[in-house]
Amino acid sequence: MKVIVSGSTGFIGSHICDRLQSEGVDIYSLARNQRKFKDFDVKGKFVQCDFNSLKDEMLEELPESVDAIIHVAGTLFSHNPNDYYQMNVERTLDFINMLKKKYEAQRVKLIFFSSIAAAGPSASGRAKSESELENPVSHYGKSKLEAEKALIAAAPEGWEVVIIRPPMVIGPRDPAFLEVFQIIGKKICPYLGVDGHKTKISFVSVFDLVEVIHQSLNTEHDSSEPQVYYPCHPDIVEMEELNKMIQDSMGLKREFRAFIPLSFIKSAAYCVQFLSKFVDLGSGLTVDKTREMEVSPWIFSPQKSIDRLGVNYQYNLERTIDITLKDYRERGWV
C-alpha cells in the first residue's frame, strides 16, 4: 500500500506515520521543513511541501500510483479569521486539485482531517451523531465544514472520501495539551465559569485515533457516498474529572480551583489579538476559540466508527493521561 500524508511533522500526522510504517506501508510524508522532519524522526520518505506555494514539481517526488491520501495539514489557531479559510479551504482545494492531475483516474481513498468544530456543539446534553445537522460557531469550524464540502465536490468519481472529526486529542508529543499539565503542575485547576467543572466533553487518545485511520484504510466504502466519523472514546468526561486525573497521575494532593469568567477570557483573547500585530506570542488563545467556549457540551457518539469500522477504543482517560505524562517527563517537558 502507498499512502501520502500531509502535515507529517505535526502531532497527529507523525503518529499516523508511525502506525503506517509498523504496517509495512510505503509512506510519502509531506512537510515544509526537512530539518524538523529529521529532528522529529518522522517515518516515510520526505517530500517537500509548502501549502503557501504549491508547485507541480512536487508530483515528481510522488509515486505513479497511490492507494490513499491522508490530509492532516491545516490551520488550527489564528488571530486573523481569513487565515482559516485561506489554509483550510483554498489551500486544501489547491492541494487536492494538484494531486488529481496525477491520480484522477485511479481509485484513491481520501481521508480528510476535519474537527468536531465543523459539527458544532451537541444539543440537550445528548451525544451528537453523524446524521445530525452541523452548526459550527467559530470561523475555524466553519472553514473546516466548508473544506469538507469543497473536497466532496472536487473528488473524482472513483475516489472514496472519508471525513474524520476528532474531539480533543490527547497523547505523547502533543505540545498543545502540555500547557494543561503545566498549569495543573502548579496546583491550579482552571475552570470556565462557576459551573465549568461540570462541563462535559468527548476525548480520544491519539492511539485510538490512529486506529480509526487504520480501519478506514482497510474498510471499503461506497465511493458515491462520503463517510463522516466521530472518533472518540465512549466515555464522556467532566472537566473536573479530567483535571483530577492529571493531578493524580502527577502525584499532586492539593489544588487551587480557579473559576474564570468567560468575559475575562474573551478580554484576554482580544488583548492577545492586538499584541499579535506586533509580536508573535505563539498563543492558542484566540477570539475565535472563545466562540467555542461560549457553548457546550461538546460530546459526540463513536457508535458509527464502532459499527462500521470495528474500532475498539482501548485507551480510556486514565491510561491516556498516564502514557502522555510519561512521555512529557521523558522529554523533560514537565
Secondary structure by P-SEA (a helix, b strand, c coil): cbbbbcccccaaaaaaaaaaaaaccccccccccaaaaaaaccccbbbbbbcccccccccccccccccbbbbcccccccccaaaaaacccaaaaaaaaaaaacccccbbbbbbbbcccccccccccccccccbbbbbccaaaaaaaaaaaaaaaaccccbbbbbbbbccccccccccaaaaaaaaaacccccccccccccccccccaaaaaaaaaaaaaccccccbbbbbbccccccccaaaaaaaaaaaacccbbbbbbccaaaaaaaaaaaaaacccccccccccaaaaaaaacccbbbbcccccccccccccccaaaaaaaaaaaaaaaccc
